Amino acid sequence: MARNIRKGDLVQVIAGKGRKEKLTGKVLRILTKENRVLVEGVNVRRKNIKPTQANPQGGVVDKEMPIHISNVAPVADGKPTRVRFENRKDGSKVRIAVRTGQVIGTELRKARD
């Protein structure tokens, strides 16, 4: 299945916790086997860390936890949008925001020489 979201994209939460606040953030990582994404500043949990040699103090750390990829949508002009894929005449493949018609991110496939 084609992935509409890639690492580095700006996304907005459209379902689940954070939907009412319209939380947005940058995708830090995609977990393909679990169909989940890590989004900066979304689904933050507090985690207790034991003291170690690297961190002798220990303490409490805020950590982003993954959310399902279907609960986020790419953002175009501040609003969530669907994504369309387009094959261009030069052989390149790009993602296009349905709402605005703009290209999202970089090419998925380079143009033929």
C-alpha positions, 0 to 999 in steps of 0.5 A: 500500500502506498504511504501518503506520509513520509519522514519530515512531513508536517502532519495534523492529528485528525482522529483520537487524542489531540484531534480537538486541539488540532495538534500539528508536528513534524514526522520524526520516524515511521514504523512501517511494520506497525503502521505507526508514526512518531510525531514531534510534540504529539502523544507525549508521555512521561517516563521514569528513567533509572540512574545509569552511568550516562545519566547518574541523576535519573529522573523523569523524561518526556517522550513521544510515543507512536500513533497510528498512521491513519490518525494523521494527515499531511498539512497544506496551507494549515489544513489537513489534506488528502494525497494524490500521486502523479507520474510526470512525463519526465518519469518522475513521481510526486505527491500532490495535496488534493486541497491545494494542488501543490507538490508535497515534499520531494520527488518519490522517483527521479526523472529519467535521463 
